Amino acid sequence: MLISLVVPCFNEAEIVRRFHAHVSREIAPLALSEPAAEFEFVYVDDGSRDATLEHLRSLATADPRVRFVSFSRNFGKEAAMLAGLRHATGDAVVIMDADLQHPPELVARMVDLHLQGHDQVVARRTRAGDRVTRTLTARAYYRLVNRLVDVELVDGVGDFRLLSRRAVDAVLQLTEYNRFSKGIFAWIGFPTATFEYENAVREQGRSKWTFGKLLNYGLDGVISFNNKPLRAALYFGLLLLAFAAAYTMWIVGDALVNGVETPGYVTLLVAVTALSGVQMVLLGVVGEYVGRIYYEAKRRPHFLIGETNTGPRPVPAASQLMNDSLVEPVARTTPAA
């Protein structure tokens, strides 16, 4: 059984060699297990601006199990994971980060659960050690998003998981440009096993996830898998219309009974300002969906490859029929070690 380790990298020059050595030690016993497991490393350099690519070239020369893909620029982690899945040739694929916050010692447990018949094996991190504000915010977000989206998202579940070959092929058939992997992994289904682990401290560098990126990622989760915000805009508009009709009837009735009075300037100003704000918010919701349609309609590739020492795995036939944009752009290829 061949297992592919897909590792997105962005400015990980300080730690990528240590990561490779650590994972190699942890997976070595699996080669002697029954059934024996072989491994390949699929590193995806997401347009790093440091020496990450040079380290990957060196690792590929020293270790024949290493394959790498380097983007022409930074396309984001979602594109990097997609590239890794396309280039992985294993019977199962493990996605993990290069910063060692995903403990390599858990790979053996994932493989064991996969052999028991699970197509997805998900490592769910606890929030032990997180700031209280972040924990509360995350819980509130997941409660809100699970009321909106068409799939169930679990707090603490991320990209650290094992996918069987049929699960990988199913993910590759979902060709949308605006990708939200948490939702995609939940959408494809298949038998899934989940276990918890304590989050490890990042050993080198700083997290690439700023507050702004986390906010945008959260909005992607809300919008990518449902149209309920659009429906909510319609309902809210009808509610405002009902309030306006009731207020109009009250004003007319009061005028007939008490005569016409001069309307209050402050009331009018507040009403106009509030309704203008509501209109802008609803216009923004509609604009988000229109913008996504715009990007989907252009059918641009998810990424461009600048250099690689491997070729992509053949795309599943059903996926190829659905969207010919899965064909990889021509890239400069370096000889495999």
Buried (B, 14 or more C-beta within 10 A) or exposed (E): BBBBBBBBBBBBBBBBBBBBEBBBEBBEEBEEEEEEBBBBBBBBBBBBEBBBBEBBBBBBBEEEBBBBBBBBEBBBBBBBBBBBBBBBBBBBBBBBBBBBBBBBEBBBBBBBBBBEEBBBBBBBBEBEEBEEEEBEBBEEBBEEBBEBBEBEBEBBBBBBBBBBBEBBBBBBBBBEBBBBBBBBBBBBEEEBBBEEBEBBEEEBBEEBEEEEEBEEBBBBBBBBBBEBBBEEBEEBEEEBEEEEEEEEEEEEEEEEEEEEEEEEEEEEEEEEEEEEEBEEEBEEBEEBEEEBEEEEEEEEBBBBBBBBBBBBBEBBEEBBEBBEEBEBEEBEEBEEB
